Amino acid sequence: SARNRSASIRIPYVPNPKGRRIEVRFPDAGSNPYLAFAAMMMAGLDGIQNKIHPGEAMDKDLYDLEPEEAKKIPTVCHALDQALEALDKDRAFLKAGGVFTDDVINAYIDLKMADVTRMRMTTHPIEFDMYYSV
């Protein structure tokens, strides 16, 4: 969408074609920029090469949609373990041209799953407040 700042990806309207750009808004600020940019480039190339339609432009504020309409909008994963599972299932486009290898992808998944496991096994501060301050 050109004007929708709630979209994951948009191509903002600019009067001068030389100022045209793509904004990708979903990578986490804590991500490795080298891996993130390489993966986004590979995803874009895969979409172009395989003529994958990106979907129709949405000029509505996605945060204000009715629940029935919001269900029709594709979303990114809501948790790291979901993202890692999706990466494990759909990795072929990342390996095109040898940009990423199975070894690199597997090592990344293992590293980040260790983070998921650590978070799951750590007591959250709210739990202390709710249950241990009695």
One Martini backbone bead per residue (centre of mass of N, CA, C, O) as a GRO file, in nm:
protein
  134
    1SER     BB    1   0.098   0.035   0.019
    2ALA     BB    2   0.125   0.382  -0.001
    3ARG     BB    3  -0.037   0.493   0.288
    4ASN     BB    4   0.003   0.241   0.477
    5ARG     BB    5   0.159   0.215   0.798
    6SER     BB    6   0.045  -0.091   0.884
    7ALA     BB    7   0.207  -0.228   0.685
    8SER     BB    8   0.465  -0.442   0.616
    9ILE     BB    9   0.445  -0.352   0.309
   10ARG     BB   10   0.563  -0.069   0.112
   11ILE     BB   11   0.491   0.183  -0.151
   12PRO     BB   12   0.549   0.488  -0.157
   13TYR     BB   13   0.442   0.783  -0.254
   14VAL     BB   14   0.605   0.957  -0.530
   15PRO     BB   15   0.662   1.200  -0.768
   16ASN     BB   16   0.951   1.080  -0.795
   17PRO     BB   17   1.086   0.795  -0.929
   18LYS     BB   18   1.372   0.819  -0.779
   19GLY     BB   19   1.213   0.789  -0.482
   20ARG     BB   20   1.156   0.504  -0.497
   21ARG     BB   21   1.035   0.254  -0.256
   22ILE     BB   22   1.082   0.003  -0.007
   23GLU     BB   23   0.895  -0.100   0.285
   24VAL     BB   24   1.012  -0.291   0.560
   25ARG     BB   25   0.848  -0.346   0.891
   26PHE     BB   26   0.911  -0.646   1.045
   27PRO     BB   27   1.181  -0.636   1.146
   28ASP     BB   28   1.376  -0.675   1.402
   29ALA     BB   29   1.606  -0.480   1.569
   30GLY     BB   30   1.764  -0.757   1.675
   31SER     BB   31   1.852  -0.836   1.414
   32ASN     BB   32   2.044  -0.956   1.168
   33PRO     BB   33   2.113  -0.764   0.899
   34TYR     BB   34   2.246  -0.966   0.705
   35LEU     BB   35   2.028  -1.187   0.719
   36ALA     BB   36   1.774  -1.016   0.670
   37PHE     BB   37   1.846  -0.890   0.392
   38ALA     BB   38   1.905  -1.153   0.245
   39ALA     BB   39   1.624  -1.284   0.291
   40MET     BB   40   1.455  -1.058   0.159
   41MET     BB   41   1.587  -1.078  -0.118
   42MET     BB   42   1.516  -1.376  -0.170
   43ALA     BB   43   1.209  -1.340  -0.148
   44GLY     BB   44   1.179  -1.136  -0.378
   45LEU     BB   45   1.303  -1.310  -0.602
   46ASP     BB   46   1.105  -1.544  -0.573
   47GLY     BB   47   0.852  -1.379  -0.643
   48ILE     BB   48   0.943  -1.298  -0.927
   49GLN     BB   49   1.021  -1.577  -1.053
   50ASN     BB   50   0.720  -1.705  -0.950
   51LYS     BB   51   0.486  -1.503  -0.963
   52ILE     BB   52   0.402  -1.383  -0.682
   53HIS     BB   53   0.133  -1.259  -0.543
   54PRO     BB   54   0.103  -1.001  -0.295
   55GLY     BB   55  -0.156  -0.870  -0.324
   56GLU     BB   56  -0.365  -0.642  -0.239
   57ALA     BB   57  -0.410  -0.337  -0.171
   58MET     BB   58  -0.413  -0.158   0.155
   59ASP     BB   59  -0.582   0.149   0.277
   60LYS     BB   60  -0.618   0.042   0.559
   61ASP     BB   61  -0.627   0.024   0.891
   62LEU     BB   62  -0.539  -0.269   1.042
   63TYR     BB   63  -0.626  -0.187   1.345
   64ASP     BB   64  -0.948  -0.116   1.240
   65LEU     BB   65  -1.050  -0.386   1.182
   66GLU     BB   66  -1.255  -0.621   1.152
   67PRO     BB   67  -1.229  -0.946   1.239
   68GLU     BB   68  -1.322  -1.067   0.963
   69GLU     BB   69  -1.118  -0.900   0.791
   70ALA     BB   70  -0.849  -0.968   0.943
   71LYS     BB   71  -0.845  -1.281   0.873
   72LYS     BB   72  -0.764  -1.218   0.556
   73ILE     BB   73  -0.490  -1.125   0.665
   74PRO     BB   74  -0.177  -1.168   0.641
   75THR     BB   75   0.077  -1.288   0.868
   76VAL     BB   76   0.307  -1.295   1.085
   77CYS     BB   77   0.462  -1.422   1.323
   78HIS     BB   78   0.417  -1.419   1.693
   79ALA     BB   79   0.665  -1.622   1.727
   80LEU     BB   80   0.967  -1.767   1.725
   81ASP     BB   81   0.882  -2.067   1.695
   82GLN     BB   82   0.709  -2.016   1.442
   83ALA     BB   83   0.935  -1.901   1.263
   84LEU     BB   84   1.120  -2.152   1.275
   85GLU     BB   85   0.917  -2.349   1.151
   86ALA     BB   86   0.883  -2.195   0.883
   87LEU     BB   87   1.180  -2.207   0.801
   88ASP     BB   88   1.206  -2.519   0.796
   89LYS     BB   89   0.975  -2.556   0.568
   90ASP     BB   90   1.086  -2.270   0.408
   91ARG     BB   91   1.415  -2.277   0.240
   92ALA     BB   92   1.478  -2.289  -0.067
   93PHE     BB   93   1.502  -1.980  -0.141
   94LEU     BB   94   1.768  -1.939   0.037
   95LYS     BB   95   1.952  -2.153  -0.143
   96ALA     BB   96   1.973  -1.988  -0.376
   97GLY     BB   97   2.294  -1.959  -0.497
   98GLY     BB   98   2.424  -2.011  -0.200
   99VAL     BB   99   2.349  -1.809   0.028
  100PHE     BB  100   2.231  -2.052   0.177
  101THR     BB  101   2.250  -2.320   0.405
  102ASP     BB  102   2.162  -2.583   0.589
  103ASP     BB  103   2.371  -2.534   0.809
  104VAL     BB  104   2.295  -2.242   0.872
  105ILE     BB  105   1.994  -2.284   0.928
  106ASN     BB  106   2.024  -2.498   1.152
  107ALA     BB  107   2.199  -2.327   1.343
  108TYR     BB  108   1.992  -2.102   1.380
  109ILE     BB  109   1.763  -2.270   1.493
  110ASP     BB  110   1.916  -2.381   1.737
  111LEU     BB  111   1.990  -2.111   1.867
  112LYS     BB  112   1.689  -1.999   1.892
  113MET     BB  113   1.570  -2.243   2.051
  114ALA     BB  114   1.736  -2.187   2.302
  115ASP     BB  115   1.588  -1.924   2.363
  116VAL     BB  116   1.306  -2.042   2.392
  117THR     BB  117   1.372  -2.237   2.623
  118ARG     BB  118   1.471  -2.028   2.824
  119MET     BB  119   1.206  -1.866   2.839
  120ARG     BB  120   1.022  -2.107   2.932
  121MET     BB  121   1.217  -2.155   3.205
  122THR     BB  122   1.143  -1.863   3.290
  123THR     BB  123   1.051  -1.651   3.522
  124HIS     BB  124   0.828  -1.412   3.537
  125PRO     BB  125   0.781  -1.121   3.704
  126ILE     BB  126   0.470  -1.152   3.725
  127GLU     BB  127   0.474  -1.420   3.880
  128PHE     BB  128   0.598  -1.308   4.132
  129ASP     BB  129   0.378  -1.099   4.190
  130MET     BB  130   0.130  -1.304   4.196
  131TYR     BB  131   0.266  -1.569   4.380
  132TYR     BB  132   0.522  -1.457   4.582
  133SER     BB  133   0.367  -1.197   4.742
  134VAL     BB  134   0.171  -1.337   4.969
   0.00000   0.00000   0.00000
